[in-house]
Amino acid sequence: MGLVDFSRFPRRSVLCVDVKSFFASVEAVRRGLDPLEAYIAVVSDVRRAGAVVLASSPRVKSEYNIKTGNRFFEIPKRSPIMVVEPNMALYINVNQAIQNIFRRFVTDEDLHVYSIDESILDVTASHNLFGPAEAIAEAILKTVKDELGLIVAVGIGDNPLLAKLALDHEAKKRPPWIAKWTYEMVPETVWKIRPLTASLHGGSRD
């Protein structure tokens, strides 16, 4: 067991679920586009060159390095990127639909909304009905994709922090969009994050 007796640590089964590029993905789906393949940037005000990019699709991030916090004028004019203004009422409605999907797997007491695109689910009490955490994560991914057309990433951990770190540093990066970090994995995962303070204060912009 090494230098640390992990059996003395509180061990829950926690999922941290994030909708990939939420605003941009919702805009892609409403236009009949694949969220992972579309070129979309959601900008606060298309009339101002200095307006803030609120969200960008995975393609825009990877190919043009345009992310949340960039400015409208940084988006190349000669590009396939579709620039749209935000529709907050729509995003709130979609968020509610996602929360309702989560409620099929956990009670309200075990569902904690972290932000409009990210939630924490304690599925410890759900194993008897739905199986291990990995099976629940896979079921959530499939349900959200089938019903809403959106892609979610899921970090699984023994506590909310490990689930969040697994989400930001592994699950978000590549398919199958699921990663699990346990106490036993801390030396090979958490200790290698540089700088760790950045992760604890807000995670990734990806």
SEMARDREN-32830 format. One record per atom (N, C-alpha, C): z, y, x; atom name; residue in one letter. Coordinates in steps of 0.1 Angstrom, whole numbers, plus 5000, padded with zeros to 4 digits. Layout:
// SEMARDREN-32830
((Z, Y, X), 'CA', 'A')
...
***
This chain:
// SEMARDREN-32830
((5000, 4988, 5008), 'N', 'M')
((5000, 5000, 5000), 'CA', 'M')
((5000, 5013, 5009), 'C', 'M')
((5003, 5011, 5022), 'N', 'G')
((5002, 5023, 5030), 'CA', 'G')
((5015, 5031, 5031), 'C', 'G')
((5014, 5044, 5034), 'N', 'L')
((5025, 5052, 5036), 'CA', 'L')
((5031, 5057, 5023), 'C', 'L')
((5023, 5057, 5012), 'N', 'V')
((5027, 5062, 4999), 'CA', 'V')
((5028, 5051, 4989), 'C', 'V')
((5039, 5051, 4982), 'N', 'D')
((5041, 5041, 4971), 'CA', 'D')
((5036, 5047, 4958), 'C', 'D')
((5023, 5045, 4955), 'N', 'F')
((5017, 5051, 4943), 'CA', 'F')
((5023, 5046, 4930), 'C', 'F')
((5030, 5035, 4930), 'N', 'S')
((5036, 5029, 4918), 'CA', 'S')
((5046, 5039, 4912), 'C', 'S')
((5051, 5048, 4920), 'N', 'R')
((5061, 5057, 4916), 'CA', 'R')
((5055, 5070, 4909), 'C', 'R')
((5042, 5071, 4910), 'N', 'F')
((5035, 5083, 4905), 'CA', 'F')
((5032, 5080, 4890), 'C', 'F')
((5032, 5091, 4882), 'N', 'P')
((5028, 5089, 4868), 'CA', 'P')
((5013, 5086, 4867), 'C', 'P')
((5009, 5076, 4861), 'N', 'R')
((4995, 5072, 4861), 'CA', 'R')
((4990, 5071, 4846), 'C', 'R')
((4981, 5081, 4843), 'N', 'R')
((4974, 5081, 4830), 'CA', 'R')
((4959, 5077, 4832), 'C', 'R')
((4952, 5077, 4821), 'N', 'S')
((4938, 5075, 4821), 'CA', 'S')
((4931, 5087, 4816), 'C', 'S')
((4926, 5096, 4824), 'N', 'V')
((4922, 5109, 4820), 'CA', 'V')
((4907, 5111, 4823), 'C', 'V')
((4900, 5117, 4813), 'N', 'L')
((4886, 5120, 4815), 'CA', 'L')
((4885, 5136, 4815), 'C', 'L')
((4877, 5141, 4825), 'N', 'C')
((4873, 5155, 4824), 'CA', 'C')
((4858, 5155, 4822), 'C', 'C')
((4854, 5161, 4810), 'N', 'V')
((4840, 5160, 4806), 'CA', 'V')
((4834, 5174, 4806), 'C', 'V')
((4822, 5174, 4812), 'N', 'D')
((4815, 5187, 4813), 'CA', 'D')
((4801, 5185, 4808), 'C', 'D')
((4796, 5195, 4800), 'N', 'V')
((4782, 5195, 4796), 'CA', 'V')
((4774, 5201, 4807), 'C', 'V')
((4764, 5194, 4813), 'N', 'K')
((4756, 5200, 4824), 'CA', 'K')
((4749, 5212, 4819), 'C', 'K')
((4751, 5223, 4826), 'N', 'S')
((4744, 5236, 4824), 'CA', 'S')
((4743, 5239, 4809), 'C', 'S')
((4755, 5240, 4803), 'N', 'F')
((4757, 5240, 4788), 'CA', 'F')
((4747, 5249, 4781), 'C', 'F')
((4748, 5262, 4784), 'N', 'F')
((4740, 5272, 4776), 'CA', 'F')
((4725, 5269, 4778), 'C', 'F')
((4721, 5266, 4791), 'N', 'A')
((4707, 5264, 4793), 'CA', 'A')
((4702, 5251, 4787), 'C', 'A')
((4711, 5241, 4787), 'N', 'S')
((4707, 5228, 4781), 'CA', 'S')
((4706, 5229, 4766), 'C', 'S')
((4715, 5237, 4759), 'N', 'V')
((4713, 5239, 4745), 'CA', 'V')
((4700, 5246, 4742), 'C', 'V')
((4696, 5256, 4750), 'N', 'E')
((4684, 5263, 4748), 'CA', 'E')
((4672, 5254, 4750), 'C', 'E')
((4673, 5244, 4760), 'N', 'A')
((4662, 5235, 4762), 'CA', 'A')
((4661, 5226, 4750), 'C', 'A')
((4672, 5220, 4745), 'N', 'V')
((4671, 5211, 4734), 'CA', 'V')
((4666, 5218, 4721), 'C', 'V')
((4669, 5230, 4719), 'N', 'R')
((4664, 5237, 4707), 'CA', 'R')
((4649, 5239, 4707), 'C', 'R')
((4644, 5239, 4719), 'N', 'R')
((4630, 5240, 4721), 'CA', 'R')
((4622, 5227, 4723), 'C', 'R')
((4630, 5216, 4721), 'N', 'G')
((4624, 5203, 4723), 'CA', 'G')
((4621, 5199, 4737), 'C', 'G')
((4628, 5204, 4746), 'N', 'L')
((4627, 5201, 4761), 'CA', 'L')
((4638, 5193, 4766), 'C', 'L')
((4635, 5185, 4777), 'N', 'D')
((4645, 5177, 4784), 'CA', 'D')
((4654, 5187, 4792), 'C', 'D')
((4667, 5187, 4789), 'N', 'P')
((4676, 5196, 4797), 'CA', 'P')
((4675, 5194, 4812), 'C', 'P')
((4672, 5182, 4817), 'N', 'L')
((4672, 5180, 4831), 'CA', 'L')
((4659, 5184, 4837), 'C', 'L')
((4648, 5186, 4829), 'N', 'E')
((4635, 5189, 4834), 'CA', 'E')
((4631, 5203, 4831), 'C', 'E')
((4637, 5210, 4822), 'N', 'A')
((4633, 5223, 4817), 'CA', 'A')
((4636, 5234, 4828), 'C', 'A')
((4628, 5244, 4828), 'N', 'Y')
((4631, 5256, 4836), 'CA', 'Y')
((4636, 5267, 4828), 'C', 'Y')
((4649, 5269, 4826), 'N', 'I')
((4655, 5279, 4817), 'CA', 'I')
((4666, 5286, 4824), 'C', 'I')
((4667, 5299, 4822), 'N', 'A')
((4678, 5307, 4827), 'CA', 'A')
((4683, 5316, 4815), 'C', 'A')
((4696, 5315, 4812), 'N', 'V')
((4702, 5323, 4802), 'CA', 'V')
((4707, 5336, 4808), 'C', 'V')
((4702, 5348, 4804), 'N', 'V')
((4706, 5360, 4811), 'CA', 'V')
((4712, 5369, 4800), 'C', 'V')
((4723, 5376, 4804), 'N', 'S')
((4731, 5384, 4795), 'CA', 'S')
((4723, 5395, 4788), 'C', 'S')
((4713, 5401, 4794), 'N', 'D')
((4705, 5411, 4788), 'CA', 'D')
((4691, 5412, 4795), 'C', 'D')
((4681, 5408, 4788), 'N', 'V')
((4668, 5407, 4795), 'CA', 'V')
((4662, 5421, 4797), 'C', 'V')
((4668, 5431, 4792), 'N', 'R')
((4663, 5445, 4794), 'CA', 'R')
((4668, 5452, 4806), 'C', 'R')
((4678, 5445, 4813), 'N', 'R')
((4684, 5451, 4825), 'CA', 'R')
((4681, 5442, 4837), 'C', 'R')
((4676, 5448, 4847), 'N', 'A')
((4673, 5440, 4859), 'CA', 'A')
((4686, 5434, 4866), 'C', 'A')
((4697, 5442, 4864), 'N', 'G')
((4709, 5438, 4870), 'CA', 'G')
((4718, 5429, 4861), 'C', 'G')
((4712, 5424, 4850), 'N', 'A')
((4719, 5416, 4841), 'CA', 'A')
((4723, 5403, 4848), 'C', 'A')
((4734, 5397, 4843), 'N', 'V')
((4739, 5385, 4850), 'CA', 'V')
((4733, 5372, 4844), 'C', 'V')
((4730, 5363, 4853), 'N', 'V')
((4726, 5349, 4848), 'CA', 'V')
((4738, 5342, 4844), 'C', 'V')
((4739, 5338, 4831), 'N', 'L')
((4750, 5331, 4826), 'CA', 'L')
((4749, 5316, 4827), 'C', 'L')
((4737, 5311, 4828), 'N', 'A')
((4735, 5297, 4830), 'CA', 'A')
((4721, 5294, 4834), 'C', 'A')
((4719, 5284, 4842), 'N', 'S')
((4705, 5280, 4846), 'CA', 'S')
((4704, 5265, 4845), 'C', 'S')
((4693, 5260, 4842), 'N', 'S')
((4691, 5245, 4841), 'CA', 'S')
((4691, 5239, 4854), 'C', 'S')
((4693, 5226, 4855), 'N', 'P')
((4694, 5219, 4868), 'CA', 'P')
((4682, 5221, 4877), 'C', 'P')
((4670, 5222, 4871), 'N', 'R')
((4657, 5224, 4878), 'CA', 'R')
((4658, 5238, 4885), 'C', 'R')
((4662, 5248, 4877), 'N', 'V')
((4662, 5261, 4883), 'CA', 'V')
((4673, 5262, 4894), 'C', 'V')
((4684, 5255, 4893), 'N', 'K')
((4694, 5255, 4903), 'CA', 'K')
((4688, 5249, 4916), 'C', 'K')
((4682, 5237, 4914), 'N', 'S')
((4678, 5229, 4926), 'CA', 'S')
((4666, 5235, 4933), 'C', 'S')
((4656, 5240, 4925), 'N', 'E')
((4644, 5245, 4931), 'CA', 'E')
((4643, 5260, 4934), 'C', 'E')
((4651, 5268, 4927), 'N', 'Y')
((4651, 5282, 4930), 'CA', 'Y')
((4665, 5288, 4934), 'C', 'Y')
((4675, 5279, 4934), 'N', 'N')
((4688, 5284, 4938), 'CA', 'N')
((4694, 5295, 4930), 'C', 'N')
((4690, 5295, 4917), 'N', 'I')
((4695, 5305, 4908), 'CA', 'I')
((4706, 5299, 4900), 'C', 'I')
((4718, 5304, 4901), 'N', 'K')
((4729, 5299, 4894), 'CA', 'K')
((4737, 5309, 4886), 'C', 'K')
((4747, 5305, 4879), 'N', 'T')
((4756, 5314, 4872), 'CA', 'T')
((4761, 5325, 4882), 'C', 'T')
((4760, 5337, 4878), 'N', 'G')
((4764, 5348, 4887), 'CA', 'G')
((4753, 5355, 4894), 'C', 'G')
((4742, 5349, 4895), 'N', 'N')
((4730, 5356, 4901), 'CA', 'N')
((4726, 5367, 4891), 'C', 'N')
((4716, 5375, 4896), 'N', 'R')
((4712, 5386, 4888), 'CA', 'R')
((4697, 5384, 4883), 'C', 'R')
((4694, 5390, 4872), 'N', 'F')
((4681, 5388, 4866), 'CA', 'F')
((4670, 5391, 4876), 'C', 'F')
((4671, 5402, 4884), 'N', 'F')
((4660, 5405, 4893), 'CA', 'F')
((4658, 5395, 4904), 'C', 'F')
((4668, 5386, 4906), 'N', 'E')
((4666, 5375, 4916), 'CA', 'E')
((4658, 5364, 4911), 'C', 'E')
((4655, 5363, 4898), 'N', 'I')
((4646, 5353, 4893), 'CA', 'I')
((4632, 5356, 4896), 'C', 'I')
((4625, 5347, 4903), 'N', 'P')
((4611, 5350, 4907), 'CA', 'P')
((4602, 5353, 4895), 'C', 'P')
((4594, 5364, 4896), 'N', 'K')
((4585, 5367, 4885), 'CA', 'K')
((4574, 5357, 4882), 'C', 'K')
((4569, 5352, 4893), 'N', 'R')
((4558, 5342, 4892), 'CA', 'R')
((4564, 5328, 4893), 'C', 'R')
((4570, 5324, 4883), 'N', 'S')
((4576, 5311, 4882), 'CA', 'S')
((4576, 5305, 4868), 'C', 'S')
((4578, 5292, 4866), 'N', 'P')
((4578, 5287, 4853), 'CA', 'P')
((4591, 5289, 4845), 'C', 'P')
((4600, 5297, 4851), 'N', 'I')
((4614, 5298, 4845), 'CA', 'I')
((4613, 5307, 4832), 'C', 'I')
((4618, 5301, 4821), 'N', 'M')
((4619, 5308, 4809), 'CA', 'M')
((4632, 5315, 4808), 'C', 'M')
((4632, 5328, 4806), 'N', 'V')
((4644, 5336, 4806), 'CA', 'V')
((4647, 5339, 4791), 'C', 'V')
((4659, 5336, 4787), 'N', 'V')
((4664, 5338, 4773), 'CA', 'V')
((4677, 5345, 4773), 'C', 'V')
((4680, 5352, 4762), 'N', 'E')
((4693, 5358, 4760), 'CA', 'E')
((4702, 5348, 4753), 'C', 'E')
((4715, 5349, 4755), 'N', 'P')
((4725, 5340, 4750), 'CA', 'P')
((4726, 5340, 4734), 'C', 'P')
((4729, 5329, 4729), 'N', 'N')
((4731, 5327, 4714), 'CA', 'N')
((4745, 5321, 4713), 'C', 'N')
((4755, 5330, 4713), 'N', 'M')
((4769, 5324, 4714), 'CA', 'M')
((4773, 5317, 4701), 'C', 'M')
((4768, 5321, 4690), 'N', 'A')
((4771, 5314, 4677), 'CA', 'A')
((4766, 5300, 4678), 'C', 'A')
((4754, 5298, 4683), 'N', 'L')
((4748, 5285, 4685), 'CA', 'L')
((4757, 5276, 4694), 'C', 'L')
((4760, 5282, 4706), 'N', 'Y')
((4768, 5275, 4716), 'CA', 'Y')
((4782, 5270, 4710), 'C', 'Y')
((4788, 5279, 4702), 'N', 'I')
((4801, 5276, 4696), 'CA', 'I')
((4799, 5264, 4686), 'C', 'I')
((4788, 5264, 4678), 'N', 'N')
((4786, 5253, 4669), 'CA', 'N')
((4783, 5240, 4676), 'C', 'N')
((4776, 5241, 4687), 'N', 'V')
((4773, 5228, 4695), 'CA', 'V')
((4786, 5223, 4701), 'C', 'V')
((4794, 5233, 4706), 'N', 'N')
((4807, 5229, 4712), 'CA', 'N')
((4816, 5222, 4702), 'C', 'N')
((4816, 5227, 4689), 'N', 'Q')
((4824, 5220, 4679), 'CA', 'Q')
((4818, 5206, 4676), 'C', 'Q')
((4805, 5204, 4676), 'N', 'A')
((4800, 5191, 4674), 'CA', 'A')
((4804, 5182, 4685), 'C', 'A')
((4804, 5187, 4698), 'N', 'I')
((4809, 5179, 4709), 'CA', 'I')
((4823, 5175, 4708), 'C', 'I')
((4832, 5185, 4704), 'N', 'Q')
((4846, 5182, 4702), 'CA', 'Q')
((4848, 5171, 4691), 'C', 'Q')
((4840, 5172, 4681), 'N', 'N')
((4841, 5162, 4670), 'CA', 'N')
((4837, 5148, 4675), 'C', 'N')
((4828, 5147, 4684), 'N', 'I')
((4825, 5134, 4691), 'CA', 'I')
((4837, 5129, 4699), 'C', 'I')
((4843, 5138, 4706), 'N', 'F')
((4855, 5134, 4714), 'CA', 'F')
((4866, 5129, 4705), 'C', 'F')
((4867, 5135, 4693), 'N', 'R')
((4878, 5131, 4684), 'CA', 'R')
((4876, 5116, 4679), 'C', 'R')
((4864, 5111, 4681), 'N', 'R')
((4862, 5097, 4677), 'CA', 'R')
((4869, 5088, 4687), 'C', 'R')
((4872, 5093, 4698), 'N', 'F')
((4878, 5085, 4709), 'CA', 'F')
((4893, 5088, 4712), 'C', 'F')
((4897, 5100, 4709), 'N', 'V')
((4911, 5104, 4711), 'CA', 'V')
((4916, 5112, 4699), 'C', 'V')
((4929, 5113, 4698), 'N', 'T')
((4936, 5122, 4688), 'CA', 'T')
((4935, 5136, 4693), 'C', 'T')
((4938, 5146, 4684), 'N', 'D')
((4939, 5160, 4688), 'CA', 'D')
((4949, 5162, 4699), 'C', 'D')
((4960, 5154, 4698), 'N', 'E')
((4970, 5156, 4709), 'CA', 'E')
((4966, 5152, 4723), 'C', 'E')
((4956, 5144, 4723), 'N', 'D')
((4951, 5140, 4736), 'CA', 'D')
((4938, 5146, 4740), 'C', 'D')
((4934, 5157, 4733), 'N', 'L')
((4922, 5164, 4736), 'CA', 'L')
((4925, 5178, 4739), 'C', 'L')
((4921, 5182, 4751), 'N', 'H')
((4925, 5196, 4756), 'CA', 'H')
((4912, 5203, 4761), 'C', 'H')
((4909, 5214, 4753), 'N', 'V')
((4897, 5221, 4756), 'CA', 'V')
((4899, 5231, 4768), 'C', 'V')
((4892, 5229, 4779), 'N', 'Y')
((4894, 5236, 4791), 'CA', 'Y')
((4885, 5249, 4791), 'C', 'Y')
((4873, 5248, 4785), 'N', 'S')
((4864, 5259, 4784), 'CA', 'S')
((4854, 5255, 4773), 'C', 'S')
((4844, 5264, 4771), 'N', 'I')
((4834, 5261, 4761), 'CA', 'I')
((4825, 5248, 4765), 'C', 'I')
((4824, 5245, 4777), 'N', 'D')
((4816, 5234, 4782), 'CA', 'D')
((4824, 5223, 4789), 'C', 'D')
((4837, 5224, 4788), 'N', 'E')
((4845, 5214, 4796), 'CA', 'E')
((4858, 5211, 4788), 'C', 'E')
((4861, 5198, 4788), 'N', 'S')
((4873, 5193, 4781), 'CA', 'S')
((4880, 5182, 4788), 'C', 'S')
((4893, 5181, 4786), 'N', 'I')
((4901, 5170, 4792), 'CA', 'I')
((4905, 5161, 4781), 'C', 'I')
((4903, 5148, 4783), 'N', 'L')
((4907, 5138, 4773), 'CA', 'L')
((4916, 5128, 4780), 'C', 'L')
((4928, 5126, 4774), 'N', 'D')
((4937, 5115, 4779), 'CA', 'D')
((4934, 5103, 4770), 'C', 'D')
((4928, 5093, 4776), 'N', 'V')
((4923, 5081, 4768), 'CA', 'V')
((4933, 5069, 4770), 'C', 'V')
((4945, 5072, 4776), 'N', 'T')
((4954, 5061, 4778), 'CA', 'T')
((4957, 5053, 4766), 'C', 'T')
((4958, 5060, 4755), 'N', 'A')
((4961, 5053, 4742), 'CA', 'A')
((4949, 5047, 4735), 'C', 'A')
((4937, 5049, 4741), 'N', 'S')
((4925, 5045, 4734), 'CA', 'S')
((4919, 5032, 4740), 'C', 'S')
((4925, 5026, 4750), 'N', 'H')
((4920, 5014, 4756), 'CA', 'H')
((4919, 5002, 4747), 'C', 'H')
((4929, 5001, 4738), 'N', 'N')
((4928, 4989, 4729), 'CA', 'N')
((4916, 4989, 4720), 'C', 'N')
((4912, 5001, 4716), 'N', 'L')
((4901, 5003, 4707), 'CA', 'L')
((4888, 5003, 4714), 'C', 'L')
((4887, 5010, 4725), 'N', 'F')
((4874, 5013, 4731), 'CA', 'F')
((4872, 5007, 4746), 'C', 'F')
((4882, 5001, 4751), 'N', 'G')
((4880, 4995, 4764), 'CA', 'G')
((4885, 5004, 4775), 'C', 'G')
((4882, 5001, 4788), 'N', 'P')
((4887, 5009, 4799), 'CA', 'P')
((4880, 5023, 4799), 'C', 'P')
((4885, 5031, 4808), 'N', 'A')
((4881, 5045, 4809), 'CA', 'A')
((4866, 5046, 4812), 'C', 'A')
((4861, 5037, 4820), 'N', 'E')
((4846, 5037, 4823), 'CA', 'E')
((4838, 5034, 4811), 'C', 'E')
((4842, 5025, 4803), 'N', 'A')
((4835, 5022, 4790), 'CA', 'A')
((4835, 5034, 4781), 'C', 'A')
((4847, 5040, 4780), 'N', 'I')
((4848, 5052, 4771), 'CA', 'I')
((4839, 5063, 4776), 'C', 'I')
((4839, 5065, 4789), 'N', 'A')
((4830, 5076, 4795), 'CA', 'A')
((4815, 5073, 4792), 'C', 'A')
((4811, 5060, 4793), 'N', 'E')
((4798, 5056, 4791), 'CA', 'E')
((4794, 5058, 4776), 'C', 'E')
((4804, 5055, 4767), 'N', 'A')
((4801, 5057, 4753), 'CA', 'A')
((4800, 5072, 4749), 'C', 'A')
((4808, 5080, 4755), 'N', 'I')
((4807, 5094, 4753), 'CA', 'I')
((4794, 5100, 4757), 'C', 'I')
((4790, 5096, 4770), 'N', 'L')
((4777, 5100, 4775), 'CA', 'L')
((4765, 5097, 4765), 'C', 'L')
((4765, 5084, 4761), 'N', 'K')
((4755, 5079, 4752), 'CA', 'K')
((4755, 5086, 4738), 'C', 'K')
((4767, 5088, 4733), 'N', 'T')
((4768, 5094, 4720), 'CA', 'T')
((4763, 5109, 4720), 'C', 'T')
((4768, 5116, 4730), 'N', 'V')
((4764, 5130, 4731), 'CA', 'V')
((4749, 5132, 4733), 'C', 'V')
((4743, 5123, 4741), 'N', 'K')
((4729, 5123, 4744), 'CA', 'K')
((4721, 5119, 4731), 'C', 'K')
((4725, 5109, 4725), 'N', 'D')
((4718, 5104, 4713), 'CA', 'D')
((4719, 5114, 4701), 'C', 'D')
((4730, 5120, 4699), 'N', 'E')
((4732, 5129, 4687), 'CA', 'E')
((4728, 5143, 4690), 'C', 'E')
((4730, 5148, 4702), 'N', 'L')
((4728, 5162, 4705), 'CA', 'L')
((4718, 5165, 4716), 'C', 'L')
((4713, 5155, 4722), 'N', 'G')
((4703, 5156, 4733), 'CA', 'G')
((4708, 5162, 4746), 'C', 'G')
((4721, 5163, 4747), 'N', 'L')
((4727, 5169, 4759), 'CA', 'L')
((4732, 5159, 4769), 'C', 'L')
((4733, 5163, 4782), 'N', 'I')
((4738, 5154, 4792), 'CA', 'I')
((4752, 5159, 4796), 'C', 'I')
((4761, 5149, 4796), 'N', 'V')
((4775, 5153, 4801), 'CA', 'V')
((4778, 5145, 4813), 'C', 'V')
((4787, 5151, 4821), 'N', 'A')
((4792, 5144, 4833), 'CA', 'A')
((4807, 5141, 4831), 'C', 'A')
((4812, 5130, 4836), 'N', 'V')
((4826, 5127, 4833), 'CA', 'V')
((4833, 5123, 4846), 'C', 'V')
((4844, 5130, 4849), 'N', 'G')
((4853, 5126, 4860), 'CA', 'G')
((4864, 5118, 4854), 'C', 'G')
((4868, 5107, 4861), 'N', 'I')
((4879, 5099, 4856), 'CA', 'I')
((4890, 5099, 4867), 'C', 'I')
((4902, 5101, 4863), 'N', 'G')
((4913, 5101, 4872), 'CA', 'G')
((4926, 5097, 4867), 'C', 'G')
((4936, 5094, 4876), 'N', 'D')
((4949, 5090, 4872), 'CA', 'D')
((4957, 5102, 4866), 'C', 'D')
((4952, 5114, 4868), 'N', 'N')
((4958, 5126, 4862), 'CA', 'N')
((4947, 5136, 4860), 'C', 'N')
((4950, 5147, 4853), 'N', 'P')
((4939, 5157, 4851), 'CA', 'P')
((4933, 5163, 4864), 'C', 'P')
((4941, 5165, 4874), 'N', 'L')
((4936, 5171, 4886), 'CA', 'L')
((4926, 5162, 4893), 'C', 'L')
((4929, 5149, 4894), 'N', 'L')
((4920, 5140, 4900), 'CA', 'L')
((4907, 5138, 4892), 'C', 'L')
((4908, 5139, 4878), 'N', 'A')
((4897, 5138, 4870), 'CA', 'A')
((4888, 5150, 4872), 'C', 'A')
((4894, 5162, 4873), 'N', 'K')
((4886, 5174, 4875), 'CA', 'K')
((4879, 5174, 4888), 'C', 'K')
((4886, 5170, 4899), 'N', 'L')
((4880, 5169, 4912), 'CA', 'L')
((4869, 5159, 4912), 'C', 'L')
((4871, 5147, 4906), 'N', 'A')
((4860, 5137, 4905), 'CA', 'A')
((4848, 5143, 4898), 'C', 'A')
((4850, 5150, 4888), 'N', 'L')
((4839, 5157, 4880), 'CA', 'L')
((4831, 5166, 4889), 'C', 'L')
((4838, 5176, 4895), 'N', 'D')
((4832, 5186, 4903), 'CA', 'D')
((4825, 5182, 4915), 'C', 'D')
((4831, 5172, 4922), 'N', 'H')
((4826, 5168, 4935), 'CA', 'H')
((4818, 5155, 4936), 'C', 'H')
((4817, 5148, 4925), 'N', 'E')
((4809, 5136, 4925), 'CA', 'E')
((4801, 5134, 4912), 'C', 'E')
((4808, 5134, 4900), 'N', 'A')
((4801, 5131, 4888), 'CA', 'A')
((4790, 5140, 4884), 'C', 'A')
((4792, 5153, 4887), 'N', 'K')
((4782, 5163, 4884), 'CA', 'K')
((4769, 5162, 4893), 'C', 'K')
((4770, 5156, 4904), 'N', 'K')
((4760, 5157, 4914), 'CA', 'K')
((4748, 5148, 4911), 'C', 'K')
((4750, 5136, 4905), 'N', 'R')
((4738, 5127, 4903), 'CA', 'R')
((4742, 5117, 4893), 'C', 'R')
((4731, 5110, 4887), 'N', 'P')
((4733, 5099, 4878), 'CA', 'P')
((4742, 5088, 4885), 'C', 'P')
((4749, 5081, 4877), 'N', 'P')
((4750, 5080, 4862), 'CA', 'P')
((4759, 5091, 4856), 'C', 'P')
((4763, 5101, 4864), 'N', 'W')
((4771, 5112, 4859), 'CA', 'W')
((4786, 5108, 4856), 'C', 'W')
((4790, 5097, 4862), 'N', 'I')
((4804, 5093, 4860), 'CA', 'I')
((4810, 5090, 4874), 'C', 'I')
((4822, 5095, 4877), 'N', 'A')
((4829, 5091, 4889), 'CA', 'A')
((4844, 5090, 4886), 'C', 'A')
((4850, 5081, 4894), 'N', 'K')
((4864, 5078, 4892), 'CA', 'K')
((4872, 5079, 4905), 'C', 'K')
((4882, 5088, 4905), 'N', 'W')
((4891, 5090, 4916), 'CA', 'W')
((4905, 5086, 4913), 'C', 'W')
((4911, 5077, 4920), 'N', 'T')
((4925, 5072, 4918), 'CA', 'T')
((4934, 5077, 4929), 'C', 'T')
((4947, 5075, 4927), 'N', 'Y')
((4956, 5079, 4938), 'CA', 'Y')
((4953, 5072, 4951), 'C', 'Y')
((4949, 5060, 4950), 'N', 'E')
((4946, 5052, 4962), 'CA', 'E')
((4934, 5058, 4970), 'C', 'E')
((4925, 5065, 4963), 'N', 'M')
((4913, 5071, 4969), 'CA', 'M')
((4915, 5085, 4974), 'C', 'M')
((4927, 5090, 4973), 'N', 'V')
((4929, 5104, 4977), 'CA', 'V')
((4925, 5107, 4992), 'C', 'V')
((4929, 5098, 5001), 'N', 'P')
((4926, 5101, 5015), 'CA', 'P')
((4911, 5102, 5018), 'C', 'P')
((4903, 5094, 5010), 'N', 'E')
((4889, 5094, 5013), 'CA', 'E')
((4881, 5103, 5004), 'C', 'E')
((4888, 5110, 4995), 'N', 'T')
((4881, 5119, 4985), 'CA', 'T')
((4887, 5133, 4986), 'C', 'T')
((4899, 5135, 4981), 'N', 'V')
((4905, 5148, 4980), 'CA', 'V')
((4907, 5154, 4994), 'C', 'V')
((4912, 5146, 5003), 'N', 'W')
((4915, 5152, 5017), 'CA', 'W')
((4903, 5156, 5024), 'C', 'W')
((4891, 5152, 5019), 'N', 'K')
((4879, 5156, 5026), 'CA', 'K')
((4872, 5168, 5020), 'C', 'K')
((4878, 5174, 5009), 'N', 'I')
((4872, 5186, 5003), 'CA', 'I')
((4876, 5198, 5011), 'C', 'I')
((4866, 5206, 5015), 'N', 'R')
((4868, 5218, 5023), 'CA', 'R')
((4860, 5229, 5017), 'C', 'R')
((4867, 5241, 5013), 'N', 'P')
((4881, 5242, 5013), 'CA', 'P')
((4886, 5237, 4999), 'C', 'P')
((4898, 5230, 5000), 'N', 'L')
((4903, 5225, 4988), 'CA', 'L')
((4908, 5236, 4978), 'C', 'L')
((4912, 5247, 4983), 'N', 'T')
((4917, 5258, 4975), 'CA', 'T')
((4906, 5263, 4965), 'C', 'T')
((4894, 5263, 4970), 'N', 'A')
((4883, 5267, 4961), 'CA', 'A')
((4881, 5258, 4949), 'C', 'A')
((4883, 5245, 4951), 'N', 'S')
((4882, 5235, 4941), 'CA', 'S')
((4893, 5237, 4930), 'C', 'S')
((4905, 5240, 4935), 'N', 'L')
((4916, 5241, 4927), 'CA', 'L')
((4916, 5254, 4918), 'C', 'L')
((4908, 5264, 4923), 'N', 'H')
((4908, 5277, 4916), 'CA', 'H')
((4895, 5279, 4908), 'C', 'H')
((4887, 5269, 4905), 'N', 'G')
((4876, 5271, 4897), 'CA', 'G')
((4865, 5261, 4898), 'C', 'G')
((4865, 5253, 4908), 'N', 'G')
((4856, 5242, 4909), 'CA', 'G')
((4842, 5247, 4913), 'C', 'G')
((4832, 5240, 4908), 'N', 'S')
((4818, 5242, 4913), 'CA', 'S')
((4810, 5250, 4903), 'C', 'S')
((4800, 5257, 4908), 'N', 'R')
((4791, 5265, 4899), 'CA', 'R')
((4779, 5256, 4895), 'C', 'R')
((4779, 5244, 4900), 'N', 'D')
((4767, 5235, 4896), 'CA', 'D')
((4767, 5231, 4882), 'C', 'D')
***
